[in-house]
Amino acid sequence: MIAKEGEAILNKENQFQQNINSEDPFIKNLYSDLNERINAYEQEDAVKIDKMKWKDATGSIFFMILIIVYLVYSLV
């Protein structure tokens, strides 16, 4: 099972490399650009994600409360 997964990964890498070395200029440019973007993304600290804080949600919570109060007031 693990051997098949490893084989699939190698096949994808081979397919990716074949597309980079393609004779079709569009395919070659497309995959070369994609490879550059992937490498740049992996080198950046773009993976770091901050958790949402209360001050980030206060505006949305405030508007939800206003809508709820309006709906309760209009239905009563």
N, C-alpha and C positions, 0 to 999 in steps of 0.2 A: 504494500500500500504506500509506504513512504517512498519507495523507489519510483513508483509511478508519479508521485507528486514532484519529486526531484527531476524526473524526466520531463514533466510538463513545464516546469520552470525553465529548464535548459532549452526546450523547444521554443518557448516564448522569447528567451534571450536571443536565440539563433534567428528567429523571425524578425526581431527588432533590429539586429545587426544586419540582416539581409536587406531590410528596408532602408537602413542608413546607407548601405553600399549599392542601392538600386541604381539602374541606369536611367530610370525615369526621373527627370529633374524635380518634378513636383513632389513625388514620394520621398526622394532623397532630402530635399529641403524641409519637408514637413517633419520627418523623423529626426533629422539633425537638430532642428529647432526645438523639438520636444525633448530630446536628450539634453540639450543645453539648459532648458528650463528646469528639468528634473534635477540636474546637478546643482544649479543655482539654488533651488528650493531646499535641497538637502543640506547645503552648506550654510544657509541662513538660520537664524533662530526663529523662523516663522512657525515652528512647531509649538512654541510656547504659547499657551492659552491661559488667560487669566479667568478666574471664576467670577461669576456675576455677583455684584455686591448690592446691598440694600439701596444705596444711593442711585444705582443704575435703574432700579425698578420703581422708585418712588413716583416718577411721573406717570407711568402706566397704571400703577395702583390708584393714584389720585383720580385719574380719568375714569377708571372702572367704578370707583366709589361715586363719582358724580353721575355717571350713567345709571347706576343702581338706584341712587336717591331720586333721580328724575323719573325713572320708571315706576318706582313705588309711589311717588307723589302723584303721577299722572293716572295711575290705576286706582288710587284710593278715592 
